Amino acid sequence: MATIEYKVFFDNASAAQDQLDKIEEITVEQEVGMAWEARLLIPVCVNDDGKWEGEEEAWMKPYTRTRVEVSINGGAFVPLIDGPVVGYDTARSSIPGKSFVTLVVHDDSALLHKEDEVKPHQATNDGELARQIFKDAQLGGTPDIDPVPDQPDSKNTEVMQRGTKMELLLSLAKRHRNFYAYVLPGATAGQSIGCFKKLPEQPDGLPPLILFGEDRNTTELQVKNNSRSPSEVTASTMSLGDKGIRTSTNSYRNATLLGKEPPPADAANTTKKRLPPGQTDSVDLDSATAGEAAASGFALEATGSVLPFCYTGVLAPYRIVQAQMSDTSLSANYVIFKVKHTLNRSIYTQAFTLKGNAISPPASTSASAPQPSANLSVSFNMQVSVF
């Protein structure tokens, strides 16, 4: 039975006991392609003088840095979010115990989304430009940048920023089709890591999600397969050097798979896409079609939640986890796209959305599926150090 511990930091210092006592619940929503958000639910009440108490603490003010970490079974603390308070919601009621202030915290991408600018940038490629932007933002951690192909017609192309730095990073990632620009919490409080990366291709140690058997740690897994998503992608562009027309075609079948085979699809009815004109002028053409085709291959979407106190990992987007659903082709590796962590005084839950581009053929047609025990029971033994 897993034991859980939490830590909360305000302005990079560990929260005091009286601060922790005021937090009723914490939810952290993490999603690929979106700013991560935490919501801290804090009860408030009216005193004998008719004034609201508990809504004007110093650590509740805008842009107070807030960090939440979780540890399972005495392991290392894993940060769920680290960033500024960007606002709050209030709910007031005449019924005792029904009035709350909810602090809203975003990751440090909020710091890159504060100022609109019109500004030129020079870099050899989009990856180096992303590294430069993250470094100038002084987020504390070393930027994590995947290799990016050089510009096709120039080794030092000017990129004009019109908007915030985060908007520029997102536009750079979008034109490569399978890159993502995001910010992760760093190793210590007050530190974040700017990332410009593709989705991972290999697991990195997360425990599998198991639906049946003695090691069951998942309540349910619902899987959808969009057979129209896997595509063959074509694009054409004119070279500025020789004025010739180049055409590139790539298929989802050329992408690196997370398992043995791509999801079931009818080859005769494969979706065919053509990138619109003007989208590949600053991006290597083969890279653009390969990226779009690879992204289309994620036809499988699995949703579910872990069984409280039984799953011993901390899920997070941009990582790979194995889903084990007995002897079915859908038991495979998936990229985590969304997680909602819910922490309160008695329980820790994780709800998730996964996406996959591969299936695993059943090991044997005669193999019998493990059956859940008729006497399966869960006893709750949670140890929380901060509430």
C-alpha positions in Angstrom: 0.0 0.0 0.0 1.6 3.2 -1.2 2.4 6.1 1.2 2.1 9.6 -0.1 3.9 12.8 1.0 3.5 16.4 -0.4 5.4 19.6 -0.3 4.3 23.1 -1.1 6.6 26.1 -1.6 5.8 29.8 -1.6 8.4 32.2 -3.0 10.9 29.2 -3.1 10.6 28.6 0.6 8.9 25.5 2.1 5.4 26.4 3.3 4.8 26.9 7.0 2.4 24.6 8.9 -0.2 27.4 9.3 -0.1 28.0 5.5 -0.6 24.3 4.8 -3.4 24.0 7.2 -5.4 26.5 5.1 -5.2 24.5 1.9 -8.2 22.2 1.5 -7.3 20.7 -1.9 -4.8 21.0 -4.7 -5.5 20.1 -8.3 -2.7 20.3 -11.0 -3.7 19.9 -14.7 -0.9 19.1 -17.1 -1.4 18.9 -20.8 0.7 18.6 -24.0 0.7 21.9 -25.8 -1.0 23.9 -23.0 0.3 25.9 -20.0 0.1 23.7 -16.8 -2.2 25.0 -14.1 -2.6 24.4 -10.4 -5.6 25.4 -8.3 -5.3 25.7 -4.5 -8.7 25.6 -2.8 -8.6 27.7 0.4 -11.7 28.0 2.7 -12.6 31.5 4.0 -15.2 32.6 6.5 -16.8 35.7 8.0 -15.6 36.7 11.5 -17.8 38.2 14.3 -17.2 41.7 12.8 -18.6 40.7 9.4 -15.2 40.7 7.7 -13.9 37.8 5.5 -10.8 36.1 7.0 -8.1 34.2 5.1 -8.3 35.9 1.7 -5.4 38.4 1.9 -2.4 36.4 3.0 0.9 37.6 1.5 1.5 34.2 -0.2 -1.8 34.6 -2.1 -0.7 37.7 -3.9 -0.3 37.8 -7.8 3.0 36.4 -9.1 3.9 34.8 -5.8 5.9 31.7 -6.9 4.2 28.5 -6.0 5.6 24.9 -6.3 3.9 21.6 -5.5 5.8 18.3 -5.2 4.7 14.7 -4.4 6.6 11.6 -3.2 5.4 8.0 -3.2 6.7 5.3 -0.9 9.6 7.5 0.3 11.0 8.1 -3.2 12.3 11.3 -4.6 9.9 14.3 -4.6 8.5 14.9 -8.1 7.5 18.5 -9.0 4.1 18.9 -10.4 4.3 22.6 -11.1 6.5 25.6 -10.4 5.4 29.1 -11.4 3.5 32.3 -10.5 0.1 32.9 -9.1 -1.8 34.4 -12.1 -5.2 35.0 -10.5 -7.8 33.7 -8.2 -11.5 32.6 -8.2 -13.9 33.2 -5.3 -17.1 31.4 -4.3 -19.0 32.9 -1.4 -22.0 31.3 0.2 -24.3 31.9 3.2 -23.9 28.2 4.1 -21.1 27.6 6.5 -18.1 25.8 5.0 -19.1 26.6 1.4 -17.0 29.8 0.8 -13.6 29.4 -0.9 -10.8 31.3 -2.6 -9.1 29.3 -5.3 -5.5 30.4 -6.2 -4.6 29.8 -9.9 -1.0 29.0 -10.6 0.6 28.6 -14.1 4.0 27.2 -15.1 6.8 29.6 -16.0 5.6 29.9 -19.6 3.5 32.7 -18.1 6.7 34.8 -17.7 7.3 34.4 -21.5 3.7 35.5 -22.2 3.7 38.9 -20.5 4.9 41.4 -23.2 4.0 41.8 -26.9 7.0 42.8 -29.0 7.9 43.4 -32.6 11.5 42.2 -32.7 13.8 40.5 -35.2 15.8 37.4 -34.2 18.8 35.8 -35.9 19.6 32.1 -35.5 20.9 29.2 -37.6 17.7 27.3 -37.1 14.6 27.2 -35.0 16.1 25.1 -32.3 18.9 27.6 -31.7 16.4 30.4 -31.6 14.3 28.5 -29.0 17.5 28.0 -26.9 18.3 31.7 -27.1 14.8 32.8 -26.0 14.8 30.3 -23.1 18.3 31.4 -22.0 17.4 35.1 -22.1 14.3 34.3 -20.0 16.6 33.1 -17.1 14.3 30.3 -16.0 17.1 28.8 -14.0 17.4 25.4 -15.7 19.4 24.5 -18.8 17.1 24.5 -21.9 16.3 21.1 -23.4 16.3 21.4 -27.2 16.0 18.5 -29.7 18.1 18.8 -33.0 16.2 20.8 -35.6 17.0 20.8 -39.4 18.6 23.9 -40.8 16.6 26.3 -42.9 16.5 25.0 -46.5 17.6 28.2 -48.2 19.6 30.1 -45.6 21.8 29.2 -42.7 21.1 32.4 -40.8 17.5 33.5 -41.4 15.8 36.4 -39.6 12.6 35.6 -37.8 10.3 38.4 -36.8 8.6 38.2 -33.5 5.1 39.8 -33.5 3.6 39.0 -30.1 5.0 37.4 -26.9 8.0 35.2 -26.8 5.9 32.2 -25.9 3.7 32.8 -28.9 6.8 32.9 -31.1 8.0 29.6 -29.6 4.7 28.0 -30.2 4.6 29.2 -33.8 8.1 27.8 -34.4 7.1 24.4 -33.0 3.8 24.4 -35.0 5.6 24.8 -38.4 7.7 21.8 -37.7 4.5 19.8 -37.2 5.9 17.4 -34.5 7.7 19.7 -32.2 6.4 21.2 -28.9 7.5 24.3 -27.0 6.8 24.1 -23.2 8.2 24.7 -19.8 8.8 22.0 -17.1 9.4 22.5 -13.4 13.1 22.2 -12.5 15.0 20.2 -9.9 14.7 22.9 -7.2 12.2 25.5 -6.2 12.2 28.6 -8.4 13.8 26.7 -11.3 12.2 25.8 -14.6 13.4 24.2 -17.9 12.5 25.5 -21.3 11.9 22.7 -23.8 11.7 22.6 -27.6 11.3 18.9 -28.4 9.6 16.1 -30.2 7.5 13.5 -28.4 9.6 10.8 -26.8 10.1 7.4 -28.4 11.2 5.3 -25.5 9.9 4.7 -21.9 12.0 6.2 -19.1 11.0 4.1 -16.1 7.4 4.8 -15.2 5.6 1.8 -13.8 3.0 0.2 -16.2 -0.7 0.9 -15.8 -2.2 -2.5 -15.0 -5.9 -3.2 -15.4 -6.2 -6.8 -14.1 -4.6 -9.2 -11.7 -2.9 -9.0 -8.3 -0.8 -6.0 -9.4 -3.8 -4.0 -10.6 -3.3 -0.3 -10.2 -5.8 1.2 -12.7 -9.5 1.7 -12.3 -10.4 1.7 -16.0 -9.0 2.2 -19.5 -11.1 3.4 -22.3 -9.5 3.3 -25.7 -10.6 4.9 -29.0 -9.2 4.3 -32.4 -9.6 7.0 -35.1 -8.9 5.1 -38.3 -9.1 8.2 -40.4 -6.2 9.9 -38.6 -3.2 8.0 -40.0 -2.2 9.9 -43.2 0.1 10.1 -46.1 1.3 13.7 -46.4 2.6 15.6 -49.5 4.0 19.1 -49.8 5.7 21.1 -52.6 7.8 24.2 -52.5 10.0 26.2 -54.9 13.7 26.5 -54.1 14.9 30.0 -53.9 18.3 28.8 -55.2 17.5 27.1 -58.5 13.8 28.0 -58.7 13.0 24.3 -59.1 9.9 22.7 -57.5 10.6 20.1 -54.8 7.9 17.7 -53.7 8.1 15.5 -50.6 5.8 12.7 -49.5 5.8 10.9 -46.1 3.6 8.3 -44.5 2.6 7.6 -40.9 4.2 4.2 -41.4 7.6 5.8 -41.7 7.4 7.2 -38.2 9.1 5.6 -35.2 6.5 3.3 -33.6 6.0 2.9 -29.9 5.2 -0.8 -30.4 5.2 -3.6 -33.0 2.7 -2.4 -35.6 0.7 0.8 -36.5 -2.9 0.9 -35.5 -5.4 -0.9 -37.7 -6.1 1.0 -40.9 -7.3 0.2 -44.4 -4.4 0.8 -46.8 -6.7 1.3 -49.7 -8.5 4.1 -47.8 -5.5 5.9 -46.2 -6.2 9.6 -45.6 -4.1 11.8 -47.9 -3.1 15.3 -46.9 -1.4 18.1 -48.7 0.3 20.9 -46.7 -1.0 24.4 -47.8 1.3 26.6 -49.8 3.7 28.8 -47.9 4.0 26.6 -44.9 7.4 25.1 -45.7 9.4 28.1 -46.8 11.4 28.2 -43.6 11.3 24.5 -42.8 13.0 21.5 -44.4 10.4 20.0 -46.7 11.1 16.4 -45.8 11.0 17.3 -42.1 7.6 19.0 -42.5 5.9 16.1 -44.2 7.5 13.6 -41.9 6.4 15.6 -38.8 2.8 15.9 -40.0 2.6 12.2 -41.0 4.1 11.2 -37.6 1.6 13.3 -35.7 -1.3 11.8 -37.7 -0.3 8.3 -36.6 -1.4 8.8 -33.0 -4.8 7.3 -33.7 -5.2 5.6 -30.4 -6.5 7.6 -27.4 -6.8 6.0 -23.9 -8.4 7.6 -20.9 -8.6 6.4 -17.3 -7.4 6.9 -13.8 -5.1 5.2 -11.4 -6.3 3.2 -8.4 -5.5 5.4 -5.3 -2.6 4.1 -3.2 -1.8 1.3 -5.7 0.1 3.1 -8.5 3.6 3.9 -7.5 4.6 6.4 -10.2 3.8 10.1 -10.8 2.5 10.5 -14.4 3.4 13.6 -16.5 2.9 14.6 -20.1 5.7 14.2 -22.6 6.6 10.8 -21.1 5.8 7.2 -22.2 3.9 4.7 -20.1 2.9 1.1 -20.8 -0.7 0.1 -20.5 -1.4 -3.6 -19.7 -5.0 -4.6 -20.5 -4.4 -8.4 -20.6 -3.9 -10.2 -23.9 -5.1 -7.5 -26.4 -3.3 -5.6 -29.1 -4.2 -2.4 -27.3 -1.7 -3.3 -24.5 1.1 -1.1 -25.7 3.2 1.9 -25.0 1.5 5.3 -25.0 2.6 8.9 -24.8 1.0 10.7 -21.8 -0.9 13.8 -23.2 -2.8 14.9 -20.1 -2.8 14.3 -16.4 -5.0 15.7 -13.6 -3.5 15.3 -10.2 -5.9 15.8 -7.2 -4.4 16.1 -3.7 -6.4 16.5 -0.5 -6.1 15.5 3.1 -7.0 11.9 2.5 -6.3 10.8 -1.1 -4.1 11.3 -4.2 -5.6 10.5 -7.6 -4.3 10.8 -11.1 -6.6 10.9 -14.2 -4.9 10.6 -17.5 -5.2 10.8 -21.3 -2.8 8.8 -23.4 -2.1 8.6 -27.1 -0.5 5.8 -29.1 0.7 5.1 -32.6 1.2 1.4 -32.3 -0.3 -1.8 -31.2 1.1 -5.1 -29.8 -0.1 -8.3 -31.4 -1.6 -10.7 -28.8 1.0 -13.1 -27.5 -1.2 -16.2 -28.0 -4.8 -16.7 -29.3 -5.2 -19.5 -26.7 -3.9 -17.4 -23.7 -6.6 -16.7 -21.1 -6.9 -13.2 -19.7 -6.0 -12.8 -16.1 -9.2 -12.3 -14.1 -9.6 -9.8 -11.3 -9.8 -11.4 -7.9 -13.3 -11.9 -6.5 -12.0 -10.9 -3.1 -10.0 -7.9 -4.3 -10.0 -5.1 -1.6 -8.1 -2.0 -1.0 -7.2 -0.6 2.4 -6.3 3.1 2.6 -3.1 4.0 4.5 -2.1 7.4 3.5 0.8 9.3 5.2 0.8 13.0 4.5 3.5 15.2 5.9 2.2 18.6 5.0 -1.5 18.7 5.8 
